[in-house]
């Protein structure tokens, strides 16, 4: 979903496509975080204390990233709602 003529593109199809793309990206990032956490948890006990400290920092940063991903998920929901509202509006207009 790009900017055209200085404004946001209000094409409902493009808005929905962007929302789906955004949701897919969030899902990929979340899955990678989960997979990394599982791998780290599996091997953490075998690592030195500095590595374990790094793992704890990674976990803290993962929580922050998860909060940001929730914001992206909310943006996707908003885009879907707005796209559907625009489609409804277009469908209700009689020419």
C-alpha positions as CSV (number, residue, x, y, z in Angstrom):
1,X,0.0,0.0,0.0
2,X,1.8,3.1,-1.2
3,X,1.3,6.8,-1.2
4,X,0.0,8.3,-4.3
5,X,-0.3,12.1,-4.9
6,X,0.7,12.8,-1.3
7,X,-2.1,10.7,0.2
8,X,-2.7,7.2,1.3
9,X,-4.1,4.8,-1.3
10,X,-7.7,4.1,-0.4
11,X,-8.2,1.2,-2.8
12,X,-9.9,-1.4,-0.7
13,X,-8.3,-4.3,-2.6
14,X,-4.8,-2.9,-2.1
15,X,-5.6,-2.2,1.6
16,X,-6.7,-5.8,2.1
17,X,-3.6,-7.1,0.2
18,X,-1.4,-5.0,2.4
19,X,-3.2,-6.2,5.6
20,X,-2.7,-9.8,4.6
21,X,1.0,-9.2,3.7
22,X,1.5,-7.5,7.1
23,X,-0.2,-10.4,8.9
24,X,2.0,-12.9,7.1
25,X,5.1,-11.0,8.0
26,X,4.1,-10.9,11.6
27,X,3.5,-14.6,11.6
28,X,6.9,-15.3,10.1
29,X,8.7,-13.1,12.7
30,X,6.7,-14.7,15.6
31,X,7.5,-18.2,14.4
32,X,11.2,-17.4,14.1
33,X,11.3,-15.9,17.6
34,X,9.5,-19.0,19.0
35,X,11.9,-21.4,17.1
36,X,14.9,-19.4,18.3
37,X,13.6,-19.5,21.9
38,X,13.2,-23.2,21.8
39,X,16.7,-23.7,20.4
40,X,18.1,-21.4,23.1
41,X,16.2,-23.2,25.8
42,X,17.5,-26.5,24.6
43,X,21.1,-25.5,24.8
44,X,21.2,-22.8,27.4
45,X,22.2,-25.1,30.3
46,X,25.3,-26.1,28.3
47,X,26.5,-22.6,27.7
48,X,28.7,-20.3,29.8
49,X,27.3,-17.5,32.0
50,X,28.0,-14.8,29.4
51,X,26.0,-16.7,26.8
52,X,23.2,-17.2,29.3
53,X,23.2,-13.5,30.0
54,X,22.9,-12.9,26.2
55,X,20.0,-15.4,26.1
56,X,18.2,-13.4,28.8
57,X,18.7,-10.2,26.9
58,X,17.3,-11.9,23.8
59,X,14.3,-12.9,25.7
60,X,13.7,-9.4,27.0
61,X,14.1,-8.0,23.5
62,X,11.7,-10.6,22.2
63,X,9.1,-9.4,24.6
64,X,9.5,-5.9,23.2
65,X,9.4,-7.1,19.7
66,X,6.2,-9.1,20.5
67,X,4.6,-5.9,21.7
68,X,5.5,-4.2,18.5
69,X,4.2,-7.1,16.5
70,X,0.9,-6.7,18.3
71,X,0.7,-3.1,17.0
72,X,1.3,-4.4,13.5
73,X,-1.5,-6.9,14.0
74,X,-3.8,-4.1,15.1
75,X,-2.8,-2.1,12.0
76,X,-3.8,-5.0,9.8
77,X,-7.1,-5.3,11.6
78,X,-7.8,-1.6,11.1
79,X,-6.8,-1.8,7.4
80,X,-9.2,-4.7,6.9
81,X,-12.0,-2.9,8.7
82,X,-11.4,0.3,6.7
83,X,-11.2,-1.6,3.4
84,X,-14.5,-3.4,4.2
85,X,-16.1,-0.1,5.2
86,X,-15.0,1.5,1.9
87,X,-16.3,-1.5,0.0
88,X,-19.7,-1.3,1.8
89,X,-19.8,2.4,1.1
90,X,-19.1,1.9,-2.6
91,X,-21.7,-0.8,-2.7
92,X,-24.3,1.4,-1.2
93,X,-23.9,4.3,-3.6
94,X,-26.3,4.3,-6.5
95,X,-25.3,6.0,-9.7
